[in-house]
Every structure is written in C-alpha cells, then in structure tokens.
Amino acid sequence: MSDAVSITRDLVRCPSVTPADAGALGVLEALLKAAGFEVHRVTFSEPGTADVDNLYARIGTTAPHITFAGHTDVVPPGDEAAWTLGAFSGEVKDGYLYGRGAVDMKGGIACSVAAVLQYLKDHGGQPTANGSGSISFLITGDEEDVSINGTVKLLKWCAERGEKFDHCVLGEPSNVEVLGDMIKIGRRGSQSGTLIVDGVQGHVAYPHRASNPVPDISRLIVALSDEPLDRGSAQFQASNLEFTTVDVGNTAGNVIPGQARAKFNIRYNDNHSQESLRRLVDERLAKACGNRIRARIDWAPSNSNVFVTKPGAFTDLAVSAIEEVTGRKPELSTSGGTSDARFIFSHCPVIEFGLVGQTMHQVDERTPVSDLEKLTRIYRGILDRYFS
C-alpha cells in the first residue's frame, strides 16, 4: 500500500537503530522501483565506523530537479517495556501512530513518498506532461549518530555521477506546536573547543611553589561567556558560547593540579565564518590572559557551518502549499540545532518541513494520523506548484 500511514507503519516496524538498516531502505526501494525510479543502494564505510547503507532514487533526467531528503535511522527506544504499543509496532491507537521514528523522521519520508507516487500517477508517471523535470530521494541511514557515512558521502557520490539538484525539501520534524507553524530555512553553525589552562602542580601547603590553574580557568570562563559574540542578524538570533564541562583530572585533595580544561560549544550566525569566529574568540582569550595566564584553545573539527535559504520563489510556494492545507502561514525560522541540511545546502537551496517534533526521541513517540495525511497533501501541493 502506498498511502502515508501504511508506509510509515512499514518503516517503523523496521528496528533501524543507527547505523542498522533493518530493512527500512528495502521498503522504500520496492515502492520507488515499482513507480519507475532508478534506485541505487550505496554502502559507505570508514575505518573505526560501522558500514552504513544509503539510498538514492531518481525519476526524470532534466531540470528542474527537486529532491526529498531524509534519514531512516532512529535513536534507541530506551525502555521498551515503557512503550504503550511497542517501540517498533507502528500501530494506531486513538488517532495516533506509535513507534520510534514515527516523527523523526520515518513519517516525513513516508509522506513525501506517498505524495510523489500520487503525483506521478496523476501525471502519467513523469514529473511533467512534456517529459521535463526530475524528482529524487536522498535517504541516509547515518543521521542520528556521527553522520560520517551518510549524507556527506552520498552527496559526493551523486556529484561524481553528475547529479545536480535545484531544490531540496528535508522532512525533519520542523513544526513546534502544530503542523504548519514553522519552516526551517537555515541553521546556525556549530563549533566546539576545549579551553586549556596550564599551571604548575604542587602541594597545597606550599602554594608559592605551584601555580593553580583553577582560579585562572574560572576567570577565563567568565570573560569568554560574558561578552556577547554579536547581537543577531536579519535571519538569525544572536550567537552564543556555552561552557559544558570543567575538569582538572585531580583525585587528590592535597594537590594543586597542573592543568585545567573546559569544553564549550558555540552556535553562531551569519555574522561569522568558522575562521573569523575562531579568530575572534582567540583574540578575546589572549586579552583576558594578559601576560600572566598560560592558556590556549584546542578547536575541534566542524562541518556544521551556518547557512540560510533566502526567502524567495521556492519558500513562497512552500508557504502557499502549507497555508492551503493548514490555514496557517508558517514562520520562516533558523532556530534549533543541526541537521543534514547543513550538508545539502552547498549543493542547492534547502528547506526543512516535516511533522510536529514534540515526541521525537521520547518513549511513546507518536504522530497524529491526520498530520500524516495533511503533510502528504502539503508535499503534493509543493510538487504541483514546483512543476506548474
């Protein structure tokens, strides 16, 4: 069956806890092949990581080319005995479909597949009557964990084949309260680092022979935290630096430690590039240290850069489709954490619109059946407008 509820049920019943596939991509492969898509299953690996299965499917060979992206891997269910209907049941009760991934994001994938199959059926099996245009699916099994063998490598594989995308809809659960309240058009970048302060280890009874890094790291944490990085921009809220751990590695109560470390993360907006952000924080650290404190920052590698899809024709047609089905005009937002959109944006403009995210990653993750039906109609409306 190709309706969104049935597809969601079949996907949820595959216990695809990242990075396992557990048959989820096979469900999609069968449906898309039957509809005429050219389907590729691509496995990527890297030393020290698990192999990850991914799927790319396309129908049509010309522009304009719209792709629907998503991931079939899910987070662990936790205490399965605590679930009302079973973590991987896919059962419906009181108008809700239950199961891990129902919201994040097998439900969104199911709605996009159902909408595309319905659209193709109504258009003679092709995106347009004259044979132009393309529709594809970019589905990974590696989003909920390290994101090494998934979307990044699948996009590279597509580029090497000459695949070019014009626009993308990512079905992550973007809505906060009700379906239709928010489209994600961008995300802040994410940059982590470790503040390291060197001292001199010694006995607490002889502090003049030691140099205690604990008071110094405390002063530096306050100095780096207190001064705003910026005041926001037209599309983004202000950047923020948050310290998350402080550690001296000291188990003795009578020893002054020789070093102190503090981890932090920065969520930054389009006032900064990764390089300019690091430079700014390094300069502020040097100023706070003066000539006395010995400190440095060990910057972690990051592939989570800031991006935004500027409002325009593509966002307008999505807003129109959402308003038609829900009666709501969605906010164009850049709030929240990271997603695979950060990788897709370097290939084409991308928006995120999916289900309501209130129960994602929780016990009894669930979505209203009515939302699955509405989201399918919204995706269908996007397709109608995109190819008109």
N, C-alpha and C positions, 0 to 999 in steps of 0.2 A: 504494500500500500504506500502511496506517495504523498499522503497528507502530512502536515507538520507534526501532528500528535503521534501518528504511527512511527514516523521517522525518529522523533525524539525518544519514544519508548524503546525502539530497537537499538539506538545508540546508547542510551542509559544502561541497558541490560548488558552492555559490554563493559566489564570492570577495568577500564583503561586508565588505571592509576599510573601517572607519569613515571617512567617513559614507556610503559607497556601499551600495546595497541589493543590487544584482546578482541580483535575482530571489528573494531569500530570503523576503520577505514574501508574494510570489506563491505560493510553496509552501504557506504556512500559509493564505492566503486561499482557495485551491482546496479544501483539506481541510475547513475550517470552514464554508464556504458549502454544501458537499455534505451536511454534517451538520445544516443548518438554522440556522446562526448568521447574524445580521445583521452584516455585516462592513463596516467603514469604513477606507479608506486616507486618511490625513491627512498632508499635507506642510506642514512649518513652515520658515520662513526668517527670517533676521535679517541686516541689513547687516554685511558682513565675515565672514559664516559661510556654509558650504555648506547648501543645501537638504537636509532630512532627511525621509525617508518613515517613517511610523509606522502601526501597525495597532491598531484596537480592534474586538473582536468580542464579541457577547453573545447568549446564548440564554436565554429567560425574561424576565419583566418585573417580578417581585415579589421581596421579601426572603424568606429570607436570600440574600445575593449574595456569592459568593466569586469573586475574580479571581486568575488566574495571570499573573504579570508576568515580563518578561524582555527581553533585547535580542539582536538578530540581527547587529549589527555586531561585528567582531572586530579585534584588533590585527594589524599587518602580520606576514607569515610569516617575515621575515628571509631568510636564505639558503635559497631554495627547493631548491637542489641538495643541501643537507644533510639534507633530509627523506627518511625511509626509503621512504614510499609516495606522496609528493607532498603539498604543503601543503593542497590542496583536493581530495584524491582521495576521501575518505570510504570508503576501502577497509578491509576487515577482515583482520588477519593475527594468527595465534596468539591469537585470542580478544579482540583489541583493535581498536577502530575509530579510525583515524588521521585527523587533519586539523585545521586551525586552526578553533577554535570547538567542537570535539568536547566539551570540558569547559566552556569559558567562552564562551557558555553555550547553544549550539545543542542540545547533548544534553539539557540540563534542559528546554528548551522542547519538544523532541520528546517527552520522557516525559510532560509534562503534557498535551500534545495527544492522545497515544495513550491516556492514562488517561481523559481526558474523553470521547473518542469511544467507547471501550469502555463507559464508564459509561452514556452516553446510549443506546447500542444495547441495553443490558440493562434500560433503564428507559423504553422506548417513545419515545425521542427527547426527553424532557423531564427536568429535574432531579429532579422528584418525581412520583409517580403522580397526585397531585391537581392538578398543574399549577403549584404554587407553587415559588418559588426561582429563582435565576439563576446562571449560570456565564459568566464572561467572560475574555477575554485582553487584556492591556495590553502590547503589544510595541513597543519602540522601536528605532530604528537609530542612536542617538546616546548611547551609554553609555561607550564606551571613550575618548572624547576630551573635548570641553568640556561636554557634557551641557546644551546650551542649547536645541536644537530637538527634544528628545526627550520624556522622561517628564514634565518640569515642564509643558510646554505641552500635552501630551496629557491630563494630569490636569485642567488648566484647561479644555480643550475639553470633556472629559467633564462637569465640574461645570456648565458653561454649558448643557449639554443636559439637566441634571437627573439625571445618573447618580450613584448613591450606592452605595458599596462597604461591605460589612460586615466582610470579612476578605480578606487577600491572602497568597498564597504566592509568593515570589520564588525562582526556580530557580537562583540563583547557586551556584557550587561552594562549599558551606559546610563540607564534611567535610574533615578534615585528613589522616587516615591511612587510614580505611576508611569505607565507606558506613554511615551510622548513628551516627557518633561525635559529631556536633555539629549543633545548630540555632542559627542566629544569631537572637537575639530583640531585638537593638539594636546600635547603633554609637555610639562616641564622636564628638563633634563635631570639626570641623577648622577651625582659624583660623590664617591666615598673616599675617605682618607683616614690616616692614623696620625695623631699628634704625638710626637716622641720628645720627651724632655730628659736630658741626661744630667745626672747628678754624680755624687761620689758616695759609695756605700761606706758605712761606718757604724760604730756603736752609739746608741742613743745617749750614753753617758758622756760621750766626747764629741758633741756636735761640731766643734771647731775643726775637727779632723775630717769631717764629712761635708757633703752638700746635698741637702734634702730636696728632691725634685717634686715632692707632693705639693707644698705651698705654691711652687712655681707653676705647675700644670694647672692648679686651681685658678691662679690669676690669668693664665692664658686662655682657659676655657671661658671665663667671664669676658675677657677682652674680645675674643672672636665671636662670642654669642651676642653680645650687647649691641654692637654696631650693625645696623641694617645693611644688607648687601645692595638693596635697591628699594624702590617704592612701587614696583609693579610696572606693567606696560599696558598698551591698549588691549591686548588679548590675554594677558596673564596676570595672576596675582603675584605678590612680592615673592622673591626668592627667600628661602630660609635654610639656615645651617643649624643642625641639631646634633649635639653630642649624645651618644648612645651607650658607651661603656667607658669606665676608667679603671685601670689596672696597674699595679706595681709589681705583681708576681712575688709578693713577700709574705711568707707564712710565719715569720718570727716577729715577736712583739718588741724585741730589744735591738732591732737592726734598722738603721736608716737605709732605705732602698737606693739602688744605684741608678734606677731609671723608672720613669712613669709613662704610661701610654693611655691615650684616649681616642676611641674611634668616633667618627662623625659621618653624617651624610648631609649633602646639600641638594635641595631641589631648586633648580634655577630656571629663570625665564629667558626670554629672547633679548634681554639687555646684555647677555653674556654669551660667549662661546666657551667651550670647555677650557681652552687655553687661557683666555682672558680671566676666567673665573679663578683658575689655579693661581695665576699671577697676582690677582687682587688679594687673595687670602694669604699667599706667601708674603706679600708686602706688609699686610697688617700684622702678621706674626712677627716679622723682623722688627717692626716698630714697637710691638708690645714687649719683645725680649730685651730691647736695648743692647747694652754691651755686657750684660751680666748673665742672662739666662741662655743656656745652650739648648736650642730646640729646633726641630725640623718637622716637615710633614711628608709622610710616605703616601703618595697618591695612588689609589687603586685604579687599574684599567677600567674604562667605562665605555659602553656602546649605547648608552641611553642619553642621546642628545636631545635638546629641545627642538620641537617642530610645531608648525601650525599650518593648517589648510585655510587659506584666507577665504572669508565669505565671498560667494560669487554664484555662478550659474549652477554648479554642482551641489553646493549646500542648499541653494534655493529650491531645487527640485526635490531634495530630500525633505526639506521643511514642508513643502506643499503636499507630498505624499503622506507625511505624518499627520498634518492637520486634517486632511481629508478623512482619515480613518479614526483619529482620536479626538478631533476637535480642539487639540492643543497645539500652540506654537512653541516648539522646543527651544530651550536656551542653547546657544552655541557656546560650549564650555571647554576650558582647558584644564579643569581641575582633576584631581585624582592621581593615582600612581602611574606606573609604566605599563605598556602592553606591546604586542608585536607591531603595532602601528609605527613605533619608532624606527623599525627596520624598513617597513613598506614605504614610508614617506619619501625616501631617497629614490624610489622608482616611480611614484605617481602620487597625486593628491589622495588622501585617505580620510574618511570619516568613520567614527565608531557609533553604531546604533544597534542595540540589542534589547534584551529583556530587562526587567527591574532587578537590581542586584541585591536586594535586602537579605536573601537567604543564602547567597553563594558562600561556599566553604563551610557552611553550618551543618549540624545534624538536622535532618529533615529538610534539606534543600528542596525547593519546590517552586513551581510556576503555575499560575492560573492557565487552564486550557484556553480560556478566552484570550489571553495575551498571546499565546502561540498562534491562534487564528488571526488576531489583529496584526501581529508582526509579519506574518506571511502576506497579508494584504498590503502592508506598507512596502515590503520589498517588491511586490508585484507593481505597486504604484511607481516606485523608483524606476523599475525597468521600462514601464510604459512611457514615462517621461524621458528617460535617457535615450531611447531609440526612436522617439517620435520626430 
